[in-house]
Amino acid sequence: MKGRITIDRELCKGCGLCITVCPKKQIEISDSLNAKGYYPAKFKEETDSPGSKDSKCTGCAMCAITCPDVAIEVYREEKAGAQSDADSEETQEKD
């Protein structure tokens, strides 16, 4: 499963907790300040290779769970042809 995250620069205060829990080390502290004067976290894949299909992020959501400011959103892309549990249950009920 591939994943990606978005970090709201204005909500993030740069505590770095997300950086320590990311198993793929895909989050770093930004070089630029936000409006509140903090150096927020940023997702490395946004700057390294925009639009790349070789995502290192797994979408585990550890960063979002750990974030005290609720500044991180996690998005997951399922593999093509994979059914979710809800889809497969609906199919079984119809049979």
Secondary structure, DSSP 8 states (H G I E B T S, - for coil): -EEEEEE-TTT-----HHHHH-TT--EEE-SS--TTS---EEEHHHHHSTT-S--------HHHHH-TT--EEEEEE--TT---HHHHHHHHHH-
